[in-house]
Amino acid sequence: MIVRSCATRTAWVLALLACPLVAGAQISGNGLGTAVSQSGGAWTISAGTQVGGNLFHSFSTFGIPTGNSATFTGPGSVQHVIGRVTGPNASSIDGLLRNAIPGADLWLINPHGIAFGPNASLDVQGSVHMATADYLMLGSGGRFDATHPGASTLASAPPSAFGFLGPATPIMVDRSTLATASGKGLFLSGGDMTFNGATLRAPGGTLDLSSQGAITATASTLDVSNGTTPASGTVRIVGGSFMASNTNVLADNGGSAQGGGITMQLAGAMQMTGGGVLSHADGAGRSADIDIQSGSLTLLAGAEVVSGARAGSGPTGDVRVRTAGEVRIEGVDAANFPSGLFAVTDPGSTGSAGSISVQAGSVAITGGGTISASTYGPGSGGGVEVLAAGALSVRGESASGIPSSIYARAEPGSTGAAGSVTVRATCA
């Protein structure tokens, strides 16, 4: 087993982002027939080794200097462009990463870390998969190895799973906008993940973040709201913890089909300060369900988890929270909007509200926080169920007088029926 110093690797990736890259030999092929050419700031990667629909490339270094571009080329029969970095350096990408093969997915593994800078962007018609993995499995028998290149068995089977031989190294996205083509996916897999002022967008597609460690997001947007697709996409976030400040996870659905889901599976804590996890129906399609499974959940300073309907006839999805520890909902934001869990239909919608279900070790709602399902229109309101294995408390109000609360109701002016409220706890 390979043992890496995660602290050292994290420091290295941070150092990469501390200063812009300068032009130089940032992309170097080292086998599999990979050919790299450069014209000014434009790098072109060609040739490689093709096995079926897979086109393999190997690099000793792979980085895109500030304002430069790197373009993968190849025949139209290629379905997956797959690259590995076998050298000791992390990949710092601060320019345009392009795949010129129509419809082909792009895969890149670098066991030493991946960092996207402020000028990074994507131009790929297929999906994009980036990982700090040691190897990539190809079906049940193939393997493309970056740490032990000699252990590779190239195959025509599509990529199936990333493999790690030790603690995974970090992925950082610093003030980048990384966007896929409509209906495609953006997949990041590695160790600790840091998003700072970042925008990750997969319109109507899939956004998948799989971390072996902590996910930290500041002033960032993770968005699968649909563009030209019939429905919003799917968000899947898996990690040790998720700590976010003024960050939004979005899956708004303006189409006619049911929206994809938002799933967050965290072994430890999930905490949001401001921002939220938001899914809205803006057309005839249902908004996405939101499923959170974590060690604990804390919503502060107006942070919200919302499945709502703002326009059209689409109903809202459901909100489900499962934690072994505490659910803590506290306070309001600067505009006096409360922190909370919400399922709501707005006056412009004719859809019905979904339900909210919370199962936790304990629940504490203070300072104006809320759990609420409500309707402002003709659609019916959803139900609220809160089950606590231990204590449950709803106390106090915000400084402006907004009370802490759990409720389901039909708001003034609505014609829909209110849902029910069920609250159970072992002790108060």
C-alpha positions in Angstrom: 0.0 0.0 0.0 1.2 3.5 -0.8 1.0 5.9 2.1 1.0 9.6 1.2 1.3 12.7 3.4 -2.0 14.4 2.9 -0.8 17.6 4.6 2.2 17.8 2.2 0.1 17.2 -0.9 -2.5 19.8 0.3 0.3 22.4 0.8 1.6 21.6 -2.7 -1.8 22.2 -4.4 -2.2 25.4 -2.4 1.2 26.5 -3.6 0.2 25.9 -7.2 -2.8 28.3 -6.7 -0.8 30.9 -4.9 0.8 32.3 -8.1 -0.2 32.2 -11.8 1.4 29.6 -14.0 4.0 30.8 -16.5 4.4 29.4 -20.0 6.8 26.5 -20.1 6.9 22.7 -20.6 3.6 22.1 -18.7 2.4 19.2 -20.8 4.8 16.4 -21.5 3.9 13.0 -23.0 5.7 9.9 -21.8 4.4 6.9 -23.6 1.5 5.2 -25.3 2.3 7.2 -28.4 1.0 10.4 -26.9 2.2 13.4 -29.0 2.2 16.9 -27.6 2.7 20.0 -29.8 2.7 23.7 -28.9 2.0 26.8 -30.9 2.2 29.9 -28.7 -0.2 29.3 -25.8 -2.1 26.5 -27.6 -1.2 22.9 -26.7 -2.5 20.0 -28.8 -2.5 16.3 -27.7 -2.8 13.8 -30.5 -2.1 10.2 -31.4 -2.1 8.0 -28.2 -3.2 4.4 -28.1 -6.7 3.5 -29.1 -8.4 0.3 -27.9 -12.0 0.1 -29.1 -13.7 3.3 -28.1 -11.0 4.2 -25.6 -8.1 6.5 -26.5 -5.3 6.4 -23.9 -2.7 9.1 -23.2 0.2 9.2 -20.7 1.9 12.3 -19.4 4.9 13.0 -17.1 3.4 16.4 -16.4 0.0 17.9 -17.2 -0.8 21.5 -16.5 -2.3 24.4 -18.4 -0.6 27.8 -17.8 -2.7 30.9 -17.3 -4.6 31.9 -20.5 -3.3 28.8 -22.4 -5.3 26.0 -23.9 -4.9 22.2 -24.2 -6.9 20.4 -26.8 -7.3 16.6 -27.2 -7.8 15.4 -30.7 -8.5 12.0 -32.3 -10.8 10.0 -34.6 -14.6 10.2 -34.4 -14.8 6.6 -33.3 -13.4 7.5 -29.8 -15.9 7.6 -27.0 -13.6 8.1 -24.1 -10.4 10.1 -24.0 -8.4 8.8 -21.0 -5.3 10.5 -19.6 -3.0 9.7 -16.7 -0.2 11.7 -15.1 2.7 9.5 -13.9 5.1 12.2 -12.7 5.4 13.6 -9.2 3.7 17.0 -9.7 0.0 18.0 -9.2 -1.9 19.3 -12.3 -2.6 23.0 -12.2 -5.2 24.0 -14.8 -5.6 27.8 -15.3 -6.6 27.9 -18.9 -9.0 26.1 -21.4 -9.2 22.3 -21.3 -10.8 21.2 -24.6 -11.8 17.8 -26.1 -12.2 18.3 -29.9 -13.7 14.8 -30.4 -17.4 15.2 -30.8 -19.4 13.6 -28.0 -16.4 11.9 -26.4 -16.0 11.9 -22.6 -12.8 13.2 -21.0 -11.0 11.4 -18.2 -7.9 12.5 -16.3 -6.2 11.0 -13.3 -3.3 12.5 -11.3 -2.6 10.8 -8.0 -0.6 14.0 -6.9 -3.5 16.4 -6.9 -5.6 18.6 -9.3 -6.1 22.4 -9.0 -8.2 24.7 -11.1 -7.3 28.4 -11.1 -9.4 31.5 -11.9 -9.0 31.2 -15.6 -9.8 27.5 -16.0 -12.7 26.5 -18.2 -14.0 23.5 -20.1 -14.9 22.9 -23.7 -16.0 19.3 -23.9 -19.1 17.9 -25.6 -19.2 14.8 -23.5 -18.9 14.4 -19.7 -15.8 15.3 -17.7 -14.2 13.0 -15.1 -11.3 14.3 -13.0 -9.7 12.3 -10.1 -6.7 12.1 -7.9 -7.0 8.4 -8.2 -4.0 6.0 -8.6 -5.8 4.0 -11.3 -8.9 3.6 -13.4 -10.8 0.4 -13.8 -12.0 -0.6 -17.3 -14.9 -2.9 -17.0 -14.1 -6.0 -14.9 -10.6 -6.8 -16.2 -9.0 -3.7 -17.6 -6.9 -1.2 -15.6 -5.2 2.1 -16.5 -2.6 2.8 -13.7 -0.9 6.1 -13.0 1.1 5.1 -9.9 2.3 1.7 -11.3 2.1 2.2 -15.1 3.4 -1.3 -15.7 0.3 -2.8 -14.0 -1.9 -1.4 -16.7 -4.1 -3.6 -18.8 -5.6 -1.5 -21.6 -9.1 -2.6 -22.6 -12.0 -1.6 -24.8 -14.5 -1.7 -21.9 -15.7 1.7 -20.7 -14.2 3.2 -17.6 -16.0 1.8 -14.6 -14.4 3.0 -11.3 -11.6 5.0 -9.8 -9.1 3.2 -7.6 -7.1 4.5 -4.7 -4.0 2.8 -3.1 -3.8 5.2 -0.1 -5.2 8.5 1.2 -6.4 10.5 -1.8 -4.8 13.9 -2.6 -6.8 17.1 -2.8 -8.9 18.7 -5.6 -9.2 22.5 -5.5 -11.3 24.8 -7.6 -10.4 28.5 -7.0 -12.7 31.1 -8.6 -13.1 28.9 -11.7 -16.3 28.4 -13.8 -16.4 24.8 -14.9 -19.4 24.0 -17.1 -20.3 20.9 -19.1 -22.5 20.6 -22.2 -26.2 20.4 -21.6 -27.2 17.0 -20.3 -23.7 15.8 -19.6 -21.8 15.3 -16.3 -19.0 16.7 -14.2 -17.4 14.2 -11.9 -14.7 15.0 -9.3 -13.2 12.2 -7.1 -10.4 12.6 -4.6 -9.4 13.6 -1.1 -10.2 16.9 0.5 -12.1 19.2 -1.9 -12.0 23.0 -1.7 -14.3 25.3 -3.7 -13.5 29.0 -3.4 -15.7 31.4 -5.4 -16.2 28.6 -7.8 -19.1 27.8 -10.2 -19.7 24.2 -11.2 -22.5 23.8 -13.7 -23.9 20.7 -15.4 -27.2 21.9 -16.9 -29.7 19.1 -16.9 -26.8 16.7 -16.3 -25.0 15.2 -13.3 -22.7 16.9 -10.8 -20.9 14.3 -8.7 -18.4 15.1 -6.0 -16.9 12.1 -4.3 -14.4 13.0 -1.5 -12.5 10.7 0.9 -12.2 13.7 3.3 -13.7 17.1 3.9 -15.6 19.2 1.3 -15.3 23.0 2.0 -17.1 25.5 -0.1 -17.1 29.3 0.2 -19.2 31.7 -2.0 -19.6 29.0 -4.6 -22.4 27.6 -6.8 -23.0 23.9 -7.6 -25.8 23.9 -10.3 -27.6 21.3 -12.4 -30.6 23.5 -13.2 -31.9 22.6 -16.7 -31.0 24.6 -19.7 -32.3 23.0 -22.9 -33.1 19.6 -21.3 -36.6 18.6 -20.3 -35.7 18.5 -16.6 -33.1 19.5 -14.0 -30.2 17.2 -13.4 -28.8 15.2 -10.5 -26.4 16.3 -7.7 -24.5 13.6 -5.7 -22.2 14.7 -3.0 -20.4 12.1 -0.9 -17.7 12.8 1.6 -16.5 12.9 5.2 -18.0 16.3 5.9 -19.5 19.3 4.0 -18.8 22.8 5.4 -20.2 25.6 3.3 -20.5 29.4 3.6 -22.7 31.4 1.3 -22.8 28.5 -1.1 -25.8 27.3 -3.1 -26.5 23.8 -4.4 -29.1 24.2 -7.2 -31.4 21.9 -9.1 -34.1 24.2 -10.5 -36.5 22.6 -13.0 -38.2 24.7 -15.7 -39.0 21.7 -17.8 -41.9 19.3 -18.2 -40.3 16.1 -16.8 -39.5 15.3 -13.2 -36.3 16.8 -11.9 -33.3 14.8 -10.8 -32.5 14.4 -7.2 -30.0 16.1 -4.8 -28.3 13.5 -2.6 -25.8 14.3 0.1 -24.1 11.4 2.0 -21.7 12.5 4.6 -20.0 10.4 7.3 -19.6 13.4 9.5 -21.0 16.9 9.9 -22.8 19.0 7.3 -22.9 22.7 8.1 -24.2 25.6 6.0 -23.9 29.3 7.0 -26.0 31.3 4.6 -26.8 29.9 1.1 -28.6 26.6 0.8 -29.7 23.5 -1.0 -32.4 24.6 -3.4 -34.7 22.8 -5.9 -37.6 24.7 -7.5 -40.3 23.8 -10.0 -40.7 26.5 -12.6 -42.7 24.6 -15.2 -44.9 21.4 -15.4 -42.2 19.1 -14.0 -41.7 18.1 -10.4 -38.8 19.7 -8.6 -36.0 17.4 -7.3 -36.2 15.5 -4.1 -33.5 16.4 -1.5 -32.0 13.6 0.5 -29.4 14.4 3.2 -27.7 11.7 5.3 -25.0 13.0 7.6 -23.5 12.6 11.0 -25.2 16.0 11.9 -26.8 18.9 10.2 -26.4 22.6 11.1 -28.1 25.5 9.3 -27.1 29.0 10.4 -27.6 32.6 9.3 -30.5 32.0 6.9 -29.1 28.8 5.4 -32.0 26.9 3.8 -32.9 23.5 2.4 -35.8 24.1 0.0 -37.9 22.1 -2.4 -40.3 24.6 -3.8 -42.6 25.5 -6.7 -42.4 29.1 -8.1 -44.4 28.9 -11.3 -46.3 26.5 -13.5 -48.1 23.4 -12.4 -45.2 21.3 -11.3 -45.3 20.0 -7.6 -42.4 20.2 -5.3 -40.3 17.3 -4.3 -39.8 16.0 -0.8 -37.1 16.9 1.7 -35.6 14.0 3.8 -33.0 14.4 6.5 -31.4 11.5 8.3 -28.7 12.1 11.0 -27.4 10.0 13.8 -26.5 13.2 15.7 -28.1 16.6 16.1 -30.1 18.7 13.6 -29.5 22.3 14.6 -31.4 25.1 12.9 -30.5 28.6 14.2 -31.1 32.2 13.3 -32.0 34.4 10.3 -30.0 36.2 7.6 -29.6 39.9 7.2 -33.0 40.2 5.5 -34.6 38.3 8.4 -35.2 35.1 6.3 -35.0 32.2 8.7 -32.6 29.2 8.5 -34.7 26.1 7.9 -36.1 23.2 6.0 -38.9 24.2 3.6 -41.4 22.6 1.2 -43.4 25.5 -0.3 -45.5 26.5 -3.3 -45.4 30.2 -4.1 -48.4 32.2 -5.3 -47.4 31.9 -9.0 -47.6 28.1 -8.8 -50.6 25.7 -9.1 -48.6 22.7 -7.9 -48.7 21.0 -4.5 -46.1 21.1 -1.9 -44.0 18.0 -1.0 -43.4 16.7 2.5 -40.5 17.1 5.0 -39.2 14.2 7.0 -36.5 14.5 9.7 -35.1 11.6 11.7 -32.3 12.6 14.0 -30.6 11.9 17.3 -31.8 15.3 18.6 -33.3 18.4 17.2 -32.7 22.0 18.3 -34.5 25.0 16.6 -33.6 28.4 18.0 -33.3 32.1 17.1 -36.1 32.1 14.5 -35.2 28.9 12.7 -38.0 26.8 11.2 -39.2 23.6 9.6 -42.2 24.3 7.5 -44.4 23.0 4.6 -46.8 25.6 3.2 -48.8 26.6 0.2 -49.5 30.1 -1.1 -51.6 28.9 -4.0 -54.3 26.5 -5.0 -52.2 23.4 -4.5 -52.2 21.5 -1.3 -49.5 21.9 1.4 -47.2 19.0 2.4 -46.8 17.3 5.7 -44.0 17.6 8.3 -42.6 14.7 10.3 -39.9 15.3 12.9 -38.7 12.3 14.9 -35.9 12.7 17.5 -34.3 9.7 19.3 -33.3 12.1 22.1 -34.2 15.7 22.9 -36.2 18.0 20.7 -36.4 21.7 21.5 -38.1 24.7 19.7 -37.1 27.8 21.6 -36.9 31.6 21.3 -37.0 34.0 18.4 -34.8 36.1 16.3 -33.7 39.6 17.3 -36.5 41.0 15.0 -39.1 38.8 16.7 -39.4 35.9 14.3 -40.3 32.8 16.4 -38.7 29.5 16.1 -41.2 27.0 14.7 -42.3 23.8 13.2 -45.5 24.1 11.1 -47.6 23.1 8.0 -50.1 25.5 6.9 -52.1 27.1 4.1 -51.0 30.7 3.9 -53.5 33.7 3.7 -54.8 34.0 0.1 -54.2 30.3 -0.7 -57.1 27.9 -1.6 -55.1 24.7 -1.0 -55.4 22.5 2.1 -52.6 22.5 4.8 -50.7 19.3 5.5 -50.2 17.6 8.9 -47.5 17.9 11.5 -46.1 14.9 13.4 -43.5 15.5 16.1 -42.1 12.7 18.4 -39.1 12.8 20.8 -37.8 10.8 23.7 -37.5 13.8 25.9 -38.1 17.6 25.6 
